Amino acid sequence: MTGKIYPVSEAWSSSAYIDENKYRALYEQSVSDPEGFWGEQAARIDWIKPFTKVKNTSYDPHNVSIKWYEDGSLNVAANCIDRHLETRGDQVAIIWEGDEPNLDLKVTYRELHDRVCRFANVLKKHGVKKGDRVTIYLPMIPEAAYAMLACARIGAIHSVVFGGFSPDSLASRIVDCDSSVVITADEGVRGGRKVPLKANADKALEKCPSVERVLVVKRTNGTVGWTPGRDYWLAEEMESVSADCPPEEINAEDPLFILYTSGSTGQPKGVLHTSGGYLVYASLTHQYIFDYKDGDIYWCTADVGWVTGHSYILYGPLANGATTVMFEGVPNYPTAARFWDVIDKHQVNTFYTAPTAIRALMGAGDELVKKTSRKSLKLLGSVGEPINPEAWEWYYHVVGEERCPIVDTWWQTETGGILISALPGAIALKPGSATLPFFGVKPALVTPDGQPIEGAGEGNLVITDSWPGQMRSVYKDHTRFVQTYFSAYPGTYFTGDGCRRDEDGYYWITGRVDDVINVAGHRMGTAEVESALVAHSKVAEAACVGYPHSLKGQGIYVYVTLMEGIEPTEALRTELRNWVRQEIGPIATPDLIQFAPGLPKTRSGKIMRRILRKIAEDDFSNLGDTSTLAEPGVVSDLIENRMNKA
Ligand code: 6R9
């Protein structure tokens, strides 16, 4: 089953940085001599103190340690801003497109420098020092970029929390990394609706005694609560400080940011990324995978609350002196032509979005696309989940008019940057495949019990050697880092993804093999949804699984056992849905709730998720052996009352 192949066009192979021969040669060098390869590549960024040691990494489960360029020093913000001032001070760094189509703003590198320096001085004025954690809870406004870069400038560690998360989710992330400063806005605006960020933050802060300062961006001028002495308007503070802020010297292995992400167990973990290797990797992948050339307008539609926003709206593009678009809104406001309108408005050359958005816009019909020009487009990208071939073909034929290659980029919060993707001038495309590994990346497949799979086959995806963008630890919990990623298949990094490799060596990600589900490109731990549900007074027990969803990729299916005497009603379904929404955030809202008098369990009391998954998928022909169940009868009841009857 190889499917269609779209060869590299002559125009692309002759104009791109990397053609097929170069890819083969450089890939070979990168994996046979990582020290040499990454030592050379590091010259793309400015070092304050040059490194003498390139790579010092160990995947040995007894001693996992990942260090790159460890004796070098640099400043990430200076690399993203200051070093461009001489050659491109007046070039636009950020094109901000507001939620309303008539609202936009262009920020040049010189202006970015001024804002970031002032912001950094505001942080200093409020006591933030190198190594301190700063939580950023902002909408997609330029201040989010200023805030992140201001932290980087002074060596503070930012933790960006997606603006769609609830007060509780925000609170647990603030507490985990012990932030003393929170940066938020009065309100966010998305799709014409307001999001009460300051009110959410106030609620969260009731549980966060460590927070001493809240800096508030005025976005809507909405009414907000105020705690004098703790809360400050950012704009006033920016006026009160100097615009001069020399960048701190930061060791390559000093932390740049923490980003919380869902795992298969427990609370979200604080993925820790450091400075030197991360920046080299983000910038190199951005240049080659998007074939970024001077003057290109590049647009990644992610939110800065996710890793894609960190690496491919901010750090990668700005390190490369690019013009990066930052979009506050949503794909279907005011109409489902918004993306295509914005592409025309700003003459976007490279467009990078998620399959869930592509599927939704495909559903809105071709007319909305065809009435726009899109002639500026050269290259399309996809990220966040496997893209189904139908959506791929539509993206390719209708949006890109068969002119634009699609780079399907596979990576994770943990990997810092893209690991498997086509290079548009080098690698022929197969719809639905992320294609081949990037330089320095050594993927391998193993059977569930750890036997290596050679050649074509399907198994669990591991990476057998480190790359500079790799996460360094789970914040304050190195043991969890080792357990989660390095103990299942010793000597390798375990990705949590299943994957097939075809006869051409192409990789086809099949989705998560752990209890993480991918809802509209957002990672959700089933354990988080379950713990939110059991916190409800009427719920005795809950189990959460994913099921195929035509727009979101996966939907959230929960089985709920109610407390004795509680009636399963439609009203209670709504109540539980709203409850989870409130506890975690809208992205965790269950799509289907099945009331179940009992859940299938082994005799030792473990919930048999495999069975629940099958039922949610409406595929109960192959439930496997149910004889080990404590009460085999519950299964027929679950099937009978399933919510997903085809
Ligand atoms: C960047 C990002 C990571 C998980 C990952 C995988 C899925 C991401 C994908 C993809 C197939 C792609 N994933 N990109 N699956 N093809 N191109 O999304 O990070 O939020 O940490 O999610 O997303 O399952 O393990 P993150």
Boltz pocket constraint, residues with backbone or C-beta under 6 A from the ligand:
constraints:
  - pocket:
      binder: B
      contacts: [[A, 261], [A, 306], [A, 307], [A, 308], [A, 382], [A, 383], [A, 384], [A, 385], [A, 386], [A, 387], [A, 408], [A, 409], [A, 410], [A, 411], [A, 412], [A, 413], [A, 414], [A, 420], [A, 434], [A, 495], [A, 496], [A, 497], [A, 509], [A, 511], [A, 512], [A, 518], [A, 521], [A, 522], [A, 523]]
      max_distance: 6.0
